[in-house]
Amino acid sequence: MNELNKLFKPPTEKSQGIVNVEEKTLNQLKQMLNVKIGRVEEQGEELVVYVPKDQVAKAIGAGGCVVRSVERVLNRRLSIKEST
């Protein structure tokens, strides 16, 4: 559980609406994306997932199929971005 809590970016004044994502949601993300997740931000109804640069294409999938699948399972919009 401590490992999952490290994935969250703490709320800052610059980023609005960041709330901790449920552990169940994080586990589903890790399993479905099958890549190392740097952090997860929740912005309204959208989840922004930061992954290493060399794994962005794998996380998105061919034609965005992985992202669409995750969106349907979680019933939320999903954005994949490079972690810095």
FIKOLZA-1660 file (N, C-alpha, C; in steps of 0.1 Angstrom, whole numbers, plus 5000, padded with zeros to 4 digits):
% residues 84
   i   px   py   pz ch aa at
   1 5008 4988 5000  A  M  N
   1 5000 5000 5000  A  M CA
   1 5009 5013 5000  A  M  C
   2 5020 5013 5007  A  N  N
   2 5029 5024 5007  A  N CA
   2 5034 5027 4993  A  N  C
   3 5036 5017 4985  A  E  N
   3 5041 5019 4971  A  E CA
   3 5031 5026 4963  A  E  C
   4 5018 5023 4965  A  L  N
   4 5007 5029 4957  A  L CA
   4 5006 5044 4961  A  L  C
   5 5008 5047 4974  A  N  N
   5 5006 5060 4979  A  N CA
   5 5017 5069 4973  A  N  C
   6 5029 5064 4970  A  K  N
   6 5040 5072 4964  A  K CA
   6 5037 5076 4950  A  K  C
   7 5027 5070 4943  A  L  N
   7 5024 5074 4930  A  L CA
   7 5017 5087 4929  A  L  C
   8 5011 5092 4940  A  F  N
   8 5003 5104 4939  A  F CA
   8 5012 5116 4940  A  F  C
   9 5009 5126 4932  A  K  N
   9 5015 5139 4933  A  K CA
   9 5008 5147 4944  A  K  C
  10 5015 5152 4953  A  P  N
  10 5007 5160 4964  A  P CA
  10 5001 5172 4957  A  P  C
  11 4989 5176 4962  A  P  N
  11 4982 5188 4957  A  P CA
  11 4991 5201 4958  A  P  C
  12 4991 5209 4948  A  T  N
  12 4998 5222 4949  A  T CA
  12 4988 5233 4945  A  T  C
  13 4993 5245 4947  A  E  N
  13 4984 5256 4943  A  E CA
  13 4982 5257 4928  A  E  C
  14 4993 5253 4920  A  K  N
  14 4992 5253 4906  A  K CA
  14 4982 5243 4900  A  K  C
  15 4982 5231 4906  A  S  N
  15 4973 5221 4901  A  S CA
  15 4960 5220 4909  A  S  C
  16 4949 5221 4903  A  Q  N
  16 4936 5222 4910  A  Q CA
  16 4929 5208 4909  A  Q  C
  17 4922 5205 4919  A  G  N
  17 4913 5193 4919  A  G CA
  17 4920 5180 4920  A  G  C
  18 4932 5179 4925  A  I  N
  18 4939 5167 4925  A  I CA
  18 4935 5160 4938  A  I  C
  19 4930 5148 4937  A  V  N
  19 4925 5140 4948  A  V CA
  19 4931 5126 4947  A  V  C
  20 4933 5120 4958  A  N  N
  20 4938 5106 4958  A  N CA
  20 4929 5097 4951  A  N  C
  21 4935 5089 4942  A  V  N
  21 4928 5079 4935  A  V CA
  21 4926 5067 4943  A  V  C
  22 4915 5060 4942  A  E  N
  22 4913 5048 4951  A  E CA
  22 4923 5037 4947  A  E  C
  23 4926 5029 4957  A  E  N
  23 4936 5018 4955  A  E CA
  23 4932 5008 4945  A  E  C
  24 4919 5006 4944  A  K  N
  24 4913 4997 4934  A  K CA
  24 4916 5002 4920  A  K  C
  25 4914 5015 4918  A  T  N
  25 4916 5021 4905  A  T CA
  25 4931 5020 4901  A  T  C
  26 4939 5023 4911  A  L  N
  26 4954 5022 4908  A  L CA
  26 4958 5008 4904  A  L  C
  27 4953 4998 4911  A  N  N
  27 4956 4984 4908  A  N CA
  27 4951 4981 4894  A  N  C
  28 4939 4985 4890  A  Q  N
  28 4934 4983 4877  A  Q CA
  28 4943 4990 4866  A  Q  C
  29 4947 5002 4869  A  L  N
  29 4956 5009 4860  A  L CA
  29 4969 5002 4858  A  L  C
  30 4975 4998 4869  A  K  N
  30 4988 4990 4868  A  K CA
  30 4987 4978 4860  A  K  C
  31 4976 4970 4862  A  Q  N
  31 4974 4958 4855  A  Q CA
  31 4971 4960 4840  A  Q  C
  32 4962 4969 4837  A  M  N
  32 4958 4971 4823  A  M CA
  32 4968 4978 4815  A  M  C
  33 4975 4988 4820  A  L  N
  33 4985 4995 4812  A  L CA
  33 4998 4986 4811  A  L  C
  34 5001 4979 4821  A  N  N
  34 5013 4970 4821  A  N CA
  34 5026 4978 4818  A  N  C
  35 5027 4989 4824  A  V  N
  35 5039 4998 4824  A  V CA
  35 5042 5003 4838  A  V  C
  36 5054 5008 4840  A  K  N
  36 5057 5015 4853  A  K CA
  36 5050 5028 4853  A  K  C
  37 5043 5030 4864  A  I  N
  37 5036 5043 4865  A  I CA
  37 5043 5052 4875  A  I  C
  38 5047 5064 4870  A  G  N
  38 5054 5074 4878  A  G CA
  38 5045 5080 4888  A  G  C
  39 5034 5086 4884  A  R  N
  39 5024 5091 4893  A  R CA
  39 5011 5093 4886  A  R  C
  40 5000 5095 4894  A  V  N
  40 4987 5096 4888  A  V CA
  40 4981 5109 4894  A  V  C
  41 4975 5117 4885  A  E  N
  41 4968 5129 4890  A  E CA
  41 4953 5128 4886  A  E  C
  42 4945 5132 4894  A  E  N
  42 4930 5132 4891  A  E CA
  42 4926 5146 4889  A  E  C
  43 4922 5150 4877  A  Q  N
  43 4918 5163 4874  A  Q CA
  43 4903 5163 4870  A  Q  C
  44 4894 5165 4879  A  G  N
  44 4880 5164 4876  A  G CA
  44 4877 5149 4873  A  G  C
  45 4871 5147 4861  A  E  N
  45 4867 5133 4857  A  E CA
  45 4879 5126 4849  A  E  C
  46 4890 5133 4848  A  E  N
  46 4901 5128 4840  A  E CA
  46 4912 5123 4849  A  E  C
  47 4918 5112 4845  A  L  N
  47 4930 5107 4852  A  L CA
  47 4942 5109 4843  A  L  C
  48 4952 5116 4848  A  V  N
  48 4965 5118 4841  A  V CA
  48 4975 5109 4846  A  V  C
  49 4980 5099 4838  A  V  N
  49 4990 5089 4842  A  V CA
  49 5003 5093 4836  A  V  C
  50 5013 5094 4844  A  Y  N
  50 5027 5097 4840  A  Y CA
  50 5035 5084 4839  A  Y  C
  51 5040 5081 4828  A  V  N
  51 5048 5069 4826  A  V CA
  51 5062 5073 4820  A  V  C
  52 5072 5064 4821  A  P  N
  52 5085 5067 4815  A  P CA
  52 5084 5069 4800  A  P  C
  53 5093 5077 4794  A  K  N
  53 5092 5081 4780  A  K CA
  53 5093 5069 4771  A  K  C
  54 5100 5059 4774  A  D  N
  54 5102 5047 4765  A  D CA
  54 5090 5038 4766  A  D  C
  55 5080 5040 4775  A  Q  N
  55 5069 5031 4777  A  Q CA
  55 5055 5038 4773  A  Q  C
  56 5056 5051 4768  A  V  N
  56 5044 5058 4765  A  V CA
  56 5036 5051 4754  A  V  C
  57 5043 5047 4743  A  A  N
  57 5036 5040 4732  A  A CA
  57 5029 5027 4737  A  A  C
  58 5036 5020 4745  A  K  N
  58 5030 5007 4750  A  K CA
  58 5018 5010 4759  A  K  C
  59 5018 5021 4767  A  A  N
  59 5007 5024 4775  A  A CA
  59 4995 5029 4767  A  A  C
  60 4997 5035 4755  A  I  N
  60 4986 5040 4747  A  I CA
  60 4981 5029 4738  A  I  C
  61 4990 5020 4733  A  G  N
  61 4985 5009 4725  A  G CA
  61 4983 5013 4711  A  G  C
  62 4982 5003 4702  A  A  N
  62 4980 5005 4688  A  A CA
  62 4967 5013 4685  A  A  C
  63 4968 5025 4680  A  G  N
  63 4956 5032 4677  A  G CA
  63 4949 5037 4689  A  G  C
  64 4955 5037 4701  A  G  N
  64 4949 5041 4713  A  G CA
  64 4940 5030 4720  A  G  C
  65 4941 5018 4715  A  C  N
  65 4932 5007 4720  A  C CA
  65 4934 5005 4735  A  C  C
  66 4945 5006 4741  A  V  N
  66 4947 5003 4755  A  V CA
  66 4940 5014 4763  A  V  C
  67 4942 5027 4759  A  V  N
  67 4936 5038 4766  A  V CA
  67 4921 5037 4765  A  V  C
  68 4916 5034 4754  A  R  N
  68 4901 5033 4752  A  R CA
  68 4896 5022 4761  A  R  C
  69 4903 5011 4762  A  S  N
  69 4898 5000 4771  A  S CA
  69 4898 5004 4785  A  S  C
  70 4909 5010 4790  A  V  N
  70 4909 5015 4804  A  V CA
  70 4898 5025 4806  A  V  C
  71 4896 5034 4797  A  E  N
  71 4885 5044 4799  A  E CA
  71 4872 5037 4800  A  E  C
  72 4869 5027 4793  A  R  N
  72 4856 5020 4794  A  R CA
  72 4855 5012 4807  A  R  C
  73 4866 5006 4811  A  V  N
  73 4865 4998 4824  A  V CA
  73 4863 5008 4836  A  V  C
  74 4871 5019 4836  A  L  N
  74 4871 5028 4847  A  L CA
  74 4859 5038 4846  A  L  C
  75 4854 5039 4834  A  N  N
  75 4843 5049 4831  A  N CA
  75 4848 5063 4834  A  N  C
  76 4861 5066 4830  A  R  N
  76 4867 5079 4832  A  R CA
  76 4876 5082 4820  A  R  C
  77 4878 5095 4817  A  R  N
  77 4888 5098 4806  A  R CA
  77 4902 5096 4812  A  R  C
  78 4911 5092 4802  A  L  N
  78 4925 5089 4806  A  L CA
  78 4935 5096 4797  A  L  C
  79 4945 5102 4803  A  S  N
  79 4956 5108 4795  A  S CA
  79 4969 5102 4800  A  S  C
  80 4977 5099 4790  A  I  N
  80 4990 5094 4792  A  I CA
  80 5000 5104 4789  A  I  C
  81 5009 5107 4799  A  K  N
  81 5020 5117 4796  A  K CA
  81 5033 5112 4801  A  K  C
  82 5044 5117 4795  A  E  N
  82 5058 5113 4799  A  E CA
  82 5061 5119 4813  A  E  C
  83 5067 5110 4821  A  S  N
  83 5071 5115 4834  A  S CA
  83 5085 5122 4832  A  S  C
  84 5087 5131 4841  A  T  N
  84 5100 5139 4840  A  T CA
  84 5109 5136 4852  A  T  C
% end
